[in-house]
Amino acid sequence: MHKQLLLGVEAIGQGAIDGGMSGVYAYPGTPSTEITEYIQENKLAIERGLHSKWSANEKTAYETALGMSYAGKRTMACMKHVGLNVAADAFINSAITGVNGGFIVTVADDPSMHSSQNEQDSRYYGKFAMIPVLEPSNQQEAYDMAREGFELSEKTGVPVMLRITTRLAHSRAGVDCKAVLDENQTAMPQDARQFVLLPGIARRRYKSLLEKQAAFVKLSEGSKYNNYYEGEEKSLGIISCGIAYNYLMENYPEGDCPYPVLKISQYPIPEEQVRKMEAECDEILVLEEGYPLVEEHLKDFFGKGTQVKGRLDGSLPRDGELNPDLIAKALGKDTSTGPDVPGLVANRPPALCQGCGHQDAYEAMNEVLADYGKGHVFSDIGCYTLGALPPYETINSCVDMGASITMAKGASDAGLLPAVAVIGDSTFAHSGITGLLDAVNENANITVVISDNESVSMTGGQDSSAQGKIESICQGLGVDPEHIRVIVPLKKNHEELVKLFREELAYEGVSIIIPRRECIQRASRRKRNLKRHANH
């Protein structure tokens, strides 16, 4: 055993390696990205030849990991919460097929939306799929759950979800690392037909999943991650989930919480321990990061009408992250607040990096669109989404990955012309290709701007799956080669870029404009690395 100082995401990566994992599959997305990056740079993972290359999107990542599990190896799929939406089809059905080698799906939720479109709580997906969910309260548990989660998956025969949130993902603590387990041998199960979800087989597999539910609850009852701490003051019982347990105990640094506390870090909810609290306590306060999953369950669970407090009754805010002060207020404790931030300290909204190629594309686009008025540009998710803010204020939508092309097509179908889509190179590979196929099949009157900075820049500059392939993909889908236009977005090329936009916006059909210039942050890192290697 040895100790390391690790971020929560790094602890998960190390735990998975030490747990005998053979491959990780992921698409970058804050706050989950560093799990895969840590594995990519880990010496033991490299020596073992563990798979750790990025996938095109979360769906392909999940399905590929599922294939590795079917073949008997231990595997992990990593994504942020909205990425699980993309992988949901495979995720839900994999609970019915079951697994062979241990399979952990690690999902990083982002309460308060630090870098996301919503505050989605992935525990609901775990409940929907009817699989065990692990929710660590600290970095040590994150490591242990990743290391031991494969065994739990193999024992139950289903995928296991490991759910974390931003604060745990990006905070550090000492972690005791344990012995490294061997990888599984490659071998399909005796009955490989369990993976074939034809109706007759699917019905049997679904019955099997339902029959396992009582066993999952029993596992939660006996889990070392679910603990009942006795308290003398029975007027209130506290249920704290995952990292919320840490926030609670920060209010009792000596460990002297007077109330009974049930810490839940493995689901389904441990019913016997909950009923014990119901029998002992007058009221119950539920502390959980995200949606009120446990609170809603308990309101239906208790027959005698025990009052349940939490996010639904206003004891805690309905949105945003929890913190020790919010929990202190819910407990009726005095809290101190610092002085207001002086008015002279202005907010500093995010902005495109100085010298970014997206800037030059938006300046040219705005000049041409001035003839048409506002409300013609549908954007995707990436650095270029900052084009919604001053000084550009170019784009008019941002919903989900790949939606720009399909929304532009819908607007064009509605008669809004010109209809422009802005999408990045990585997002195009992630989920823009099928939308472009729809547009080509109907010869939609849209202009698609694939702003190519040759990387997944907003999450750290990872390689884009589309790199070097965009023109051939577009041509293969049926776009007229004469209307696949590539240009370098630089100030000196402004007039040429304006001319190109005018021509393609006037074209009645599908046209592609590819402003291509390497992300300046990635270019800077590349040059520094070259210089460093040259010096060595």
C-alpha positions, 0 to 999 in steps of 0.5 A: 500500500502507498499513498498518493495526493490525487484529484477525485478524477485521478483517484478513479483512474488509479483505482480502475487501473489497480482494479484490473481494468483493460480499457477505458473509453471516453469523450472529453467533457468537464468534469470527467476529462481528467480520468482518461487523461490520467490513465493515458499518462499512467506508467503502469497503464502504458506498460500493460497496454491498456486502451485509453484513446478517445472515442468519437462520442459517448455512445461509441465509447459506451458501446465499445466498452460494452464489447470489451466487457462482453469479451470478458475484460474489465472496462470503464466508460467515462463521460459527463452527465449530458454525455450519458444522454448520448449513450442512453440507448446502449446504457439502458439496454446493457442493463438487460443484456448484462455484462461479462467482464466488470463494467463501470460507467463513470459519470461526472455531474455538474451542479451549478452548471460551471461548464454545462447546459443543465444540472442533470442528476445521473442517479436517476439514470441509474434508477431508470436502468435499475443498476447499482450506483456508487456515489463517493463522499471523498477521494479515498472512496472514489479510488476504492469504488473504482477498484472494487466496482468491477467485482461488484459488476461481475457479481451482479452481472450488470454495469455499475454506475460511479457517479461523482460531482464537480467538487469531488472531481476537482479537489485533492486528498491523500489516497491509500492505493492498494495492490494491483489486480491482474486483468481478466482473460478474454473469454465470451460467456457460455451463453453469448445469446444473452447479448442478443436482444431479440424480443424472446431473449429480451423478455427473459433478460428483463425478468432476470433484471427485475429478479435481481432488484432485491439482491441489489438492495441487500448489497446496499444494506451491507455495503461498507459505503452506507453507514448509520451513525447513532445520535442522541438527539432524535428530533431530527435524522439526517440522510447525507448522500455522497459528497454531501456527507463531507459538507455535513461533517464540516459543520461538526469538525470534532465529529460530534453531530448530535443527530442520527446520520445515515450516510448513503454512497451505494444505491439502491437506497438501503431500506432497512437503515432508512426505516430505522431512522424513520422509527427513531426520528421525528423529522428527516433532513435529506442532503444530496447533491443534485436532484431530490432523488432520495427525498422524493423516494422517502416522501412516498416511502413512509406510511406514517407521514414522517416529515421529510425536509430537503430541496423540495420543501425549501430547507435547501435551494432547489438548484445549484451546489450544496456547501457547508453554509447551506447545510448549516442554515438547514440545521438552524446553525448560525452562519457568518457571511463575508462582506459584499464584493465591492461594486467596482469588481466587475464580472469577467465573462468568458471570451475567445482567446486573443488571436483565435480563428473563431474571431476572424470567422465571426467578424466576416460572418457578421459583416455578411449577415448585416444585410439579413438582420439578426437571428440566422445562426444556430450554434453547437457546443464548443469554444465558438459558443462564446460567439453569443457574447459581445463583441460578436453576438452572432449565434442564436442557439446552443442546445446539445452536441450536433444540434446546429445543423439539424436546427438550421435545417428546421429553420430553413424548412420553416422559411427562415433564410439564410439558415446558418449552422456553426459547429466545431470539428470535434462536435461535427464528428461527435454528432453532426454527421447524421444531421448533415446527411439529413440536410443533403438528402433533402437538399436543404438550403443551409450553410454549415460552418465547420470551424476547424481548430484541429482539436477538442479545444474547450476541454484541453486540446485533445485530438479531434476524431475528424482531423484530416477527414472533414472534406472527405466526410462531407463529400462522401455524404453527398455535398457538392465538392464545389460548395465545400470551401476551406479557408484560413481565418486570419485578419489578412484573409478577411475580404476573401472570407467575406466574399466566400460567406456571401457566395455560399449564403446565396447558394440554394442548397447545402454548402460547407465553409471550413475556416481552418486554423490550429487552436492557438492554445494547442499550438502554443503547447505544441511549440513548448513541447518541441522546444523542451524535447529539443533542449533535452 
